[in-house]
Amino acid sequence: MAAWLRAQGEAQLDRWTLWNPVALGCGAAAYFQLPREPWAWVAWIVAGAAGVLLVLAARWHGARAVTAALALAACALVGFSVAKLRQEAVKAPIAPAEAPPQRLEGWVVDVTSPGEGGQRLLIAPVRIGDWPRRETPIRVRMTLRPGTPIPAPGEAVSVLALVNPPPPPASPGSYDFARDAYFESVGGVGLALGTPRPLSGLEAPPWRLGLTMRINAVRWDLTRRIVEVLGPERGGLAAAMTTGQEAFIPREQVENLRIAGLAHIISISGLHMAIVGGFAFALVRLLVAAWPWLALRVSGKKVAASLGLAAVGGYLLLSGAPPPAERAAITAAVAFGAILADRQAISLHALALAAMGVLLLQPEAVTEPGFQMSFAATAALVALAEAWPRQAREINTPWPIRLVQGAGLWIGISVATSFVAGLATSPFALQHFNRASTWGLVCNLLVAPISSFLMMPALALGAALTPFGFGAWPLEAAGFAIAVMNRVAAMAAAAPHAQVIVASGPAWTLAASFLGILWLCLWKGRLRWLGLPFAFAVMLAPRPPTPEVWIAADGAASAVRAGREAVLLRPEVKRFGAELWARRRGLTPAEDAAPRDRWFDCDAWSCAAGSDAPVRMAAAWNLRRPLKAGRLEALCAGAEIVILRNDFRPETCAAPLVLTGRDFERGGSAELYRTTTGWRIAWAQDERGRRPWTWGVDNRP
């Protein structure tokens, strides 16, 4: 057994470099898990320690295992220090909380994806009211009122707006938008209280901002042209896959794609880059081969790789370079670079190099679902390609037999890749999004051929030819493919049991699944199957206890659990956050106010629990206007929990637990668990720690 284990370890010596990005990502993840922000000089000390370990690894002439261990430890330290230095590099002002409405003047940088409240803009403010310049955020994401005309990127606008800091997590341990916004220099989110008006005489933007806005203006113009040709039903999705602009996608269409497991089509990521780059590569290589004079004088493969790399760069520019597209472009660049360097394009070593590049440039990506899912799926597919049996090709086989064999091989590869990619991404989809699409595999198998061979190539041609007036016919071809895909998604969404809600597992299961999947993909030999139970940790681990009560970060909304249903006390307020919390705990949010009215006595500003309510909880959402006479006393009478959005706590309230605005200001959103001695409260801020993106209303550490 000892000799066998030694042989298994020695078989990995030519693959230990594949673990470098894993160690780098673990170091970055360790930084993001810290409860408090370390000083900047800590990063330089850690980087120095990493350099010492690398020197020792280079000078060590003993066992290769020691060299590998030193190098991996150095990579982990580099990941930690790079993450800290990245935080220092993107540091920017954050808007204060509870600021009054202000007149915002600035430049429209881009039109971002719409939210629950309406269409959104990314604005570079020049001034916000009387705020000092050093306290003005670099970027503000602004939500427009429904029906408001959308200004184009590059326009200077003035609008009365309510600007707040980026919102905290909807519930303890859930997605932290404020952290992602911090690393994108978005220091505020706003609500436009009027229509943005054109503004003249504003100081000229910096050249980099001006260049970005000119590129985004071209993208916005192309988006509108695509929608004019295909209409909103098909053109909205076509524009989203071409330019990254999601402003015109019907909401029902997006929901159908999510239920069918096809929502990844919307976000420009690895699939789109692979199709565009691969289509350009194949087309150029075919054209070179079709010209014998040129084929005898140049390497068609390298010429195709060069133009494929250019196509990927152009597509990245056209898409607005969102983080998923940047990561996919880096991966594609490594693959095409390997071809130019006479190396294997698709290999685990190329993937490891791409992952190293992404993590060194964007160490925060390790916390993002897109990075986790894309690299887990790609690693699984490359490992599948390595293990796929390669049969000898027969000579002089009749073409009907070759056709049948090719079709069977293509079907087998399609099923295997979809199945493996689905398995590799399922832990992250369940943990982050809590949705399991029953028909996702079938839908992806049906849509993959038309998206790879018709939709994306036609969109690429349409985008290239539209400025010259010849883009209508390829766009119509893409529109046909999009209509078929929408039909498949609509049928899947309407099918019985189309979607299953799955509660998130304990926090440690996600890291265990990620490392388990990587172990399965990177380890060579039978010991790779030791990673299988870890890969399924998210699915197999027992779920934590379900809380009885959820409260929003500002106390403006709350919900109670009734069996497997979440009863919302204010169904029309903070519904998005309430639904996120409900799905994360495996609950189904109530569709309307009927369950609430059965158990609670509610008016416009408060709710009092009835005697048969699942939890005897009372809540008041008034901030400044007083409640009706005697209403507060009625809320306190017989209640176990009283939630007050303001800071007023009456002395006569006899409820065992009273939470006020000051509690939410300190702790953020909350979950309440019933115990034998009363109630246990889990606060979001306690889990987030004291970090630059989690500071309180005064933004001080």
CORLIN-V708889 format. One line per field, one symbol per residue. phi: phi as a letter, one per 30 degrees, with the letter a starting at -180 (. if undefined). psi: psi as a letter, one per 40 degrees, with the letter a starting at -180 (. if undefined). burial: I if it has 16 or more other ideal C-beta (glycine too) atoms within 10 Angstrom, else O. Layout:
phi = ???
psi = ???
burial = ???
//
This chain:
phi = .ddddddddddcddbddddeddddddddddddcddbddddddddddddddddddddddcdccddddedddddddddddeddddddddddceadbdddhddebdcbacddaccddcddkdbccccddabhcddedcdedbbccccdeidecddejdcbbadbccbdeddedaeidecdddddedciccabbbdcadecebciddddeddddddddddddddddeddddddciddcdddddddccidcdcddddddddddddicddddddbdedddddddddddddddddddceedddcbdedddddddddddddddddddihdedddddddddddddddddchcddcaddddddddddddddbddddcceddedddddddddddddddddcddddcideddddddddddddddddddddddddddcdedddddchbcddcddddddddeddddcbddddddddddceeciccdddddddddddddddddddddddddhdbcdbdddeeddddddddddddddcdckddddddddddceddcddddedddbbbddcidbaabcbiccccddbecchdeddddddddciccdddbcdddddcbcbbdbabcdddcdebdcbbbcdcbddddeidddddddiddbbcbddcdbddddcddbbcbedddddcidbbccdbdckbccccdddddicbecbdddchcd
psi = ddddddddddeedeedddeddddddddddddeeidihiidedddddddddddddddddehebhddddddddddddddddddddddddddehiihiiifiihihhhahhdihiiiadeaiiihhghdihbfhideehidihhhhiihehihiiieihihihihhiiiiiidiheahgddddddeefheihihheahhiihieiiiiidddddddddddddddddddddddeidddddddddedeehedehidddddddddefededdhhaddddddddddddddddddddegddddeeihdddddddddddddddddddeefiddddddddddddddddddefihdhiddddddddddddddgdeddehddddddddddddddddddehhhihhihfhiddddddddddddddddddddddddddedddddddefhhhdedddddddddddddedddddddddddeddeefeddddddddddddddddddddddeiifdhhhhiiiideddddddddddddddihadedededdddeddddiiiiihidiihideeeiiiihgbfihhhdgdehfddddddddddefihiidaedddedeihiadeihhiideidhghiihehddhiiiheddddddheidhhhhdaehhideheidhhhiddddddeaiihhhhidebihhhidddddagideeiadefi.
burial = OOOOOOOOOOOIOOOIIIIIIIIIIIIIIOIIOOOOIOOOOOIOOIIOIIOOIIOOIOOOOOOOOOIIOIIIIIIIIIIIIIIIOIIOOOOOIIIOOOIOOIOIIIIIIIIIIIOOOOIIIIIIIIIIIOIOOOOIIOIIIIIIOOOIOIIOIIOIIIIOIIIIIIIIIIIIIIIIIIIIIIIIOIIIIIOIOOOIOOOOOOOOIOOOOOOIIOIIIIIIOIIIIIIOIIOOIIIIIIIIIIIIIIIIIOOOIIOIIIIIIIIIIIIIIIIIIIIIIIIIIOIIIOOIOOOOOOOOOOOIIIIIIIIIIOIIOOIIOIIIIIIIIIIIIIIIIIIIIIIOOOOOIOIIIIIIIIIIIIIOOIIIIIIIIIIIIIIIIIIIIIIIOOOOOOOOOOOOOOOOOOOOOOOOOOOOOOOOIIOIIIIIIIIIIIIIIIIOIIIIIIIIOIIOOIIIOIIIIIIIIIIOOIOOOOIOOIIOIIIIIIOIIIOIIIOIIOOOOIIOIIIIIOOOIIOIIIIIIIIIIIIOOOOOOOIOOIIIIIOOOOOOOOIIIIIIIIIIIIIIIIOOIIIIIIIOOIOOIIIIIIIIIIIOIIOOIOIIOOIIOOOOIIIIIOOOIIIIIIIIIIOOOOIOOOIIOOIIOOIIIIIIIIOOOOOOIOIOOIIIIOIIIOIIIIIIOOOOOOIOIIIIIOIIOOIIIIIOOOIOO
//
